[in-house]
């Protein structure tokens, strides 16, 4: 009995290994999910099942960013008339010479993730097979922050004199889609977040925690939809 393209894609998804996240960047407490690693895992299992993806891209230039949409068509090599479309995976890029390429890579990454439901470890910050932090061998810079006390005497929020951390956190929590979340992190509040990274790591980690959690929620919603 001939195996149809849906059976092949199902088999590819079952056989695909997990995507190992990248190494933590200094100052960050999570492992980045890198395009090259996602593509390596996805292409290996697709090719093993006689499937081949072809992507086309749409771009739309906004006032402060470029929006890239990836439309992926997965072809059955054994039957050129059979294909499955994964459309609408989008990402933002800065308005510079790297923006379009970065947006294309980011959008294609999520097309692969959606097509194969790859295991990435997105349910925890450390990622799939990620290694824990090594103990620091140097003195940690003093954090200049104010603490906001709760009613039971513990502190849960770290404020900064130069950045409205609570406003940034609220905007991230209310981001309705991944492009909006990327815009907030990479454009709208890029300078503020860089300031926190250099001067207030506790507040910085609060912001990136919320961004990571919101990204997880939005990705899960897109899979359900």
Secondary structure, DSSP 8 states (H G I E B T S, - for coil): ----HHHHHHHHHHH----------TT--S----HHHHHHHHHHHHHHTTEEEEEEEEEEE-SS-EEEEEEEEEEETTEEEEEEEEEEEEEEE-SSTTHHHHHHHHHHHHHHHHHHT----TTSTT-TT-------SS-------EEEE-TTS-EEEEE-SSS-HHHHHHHHHT--SHHHHHHIIIIITHHHHHHHHHH-HHHHHHHHHHHHHHHHHHHHHHHH-
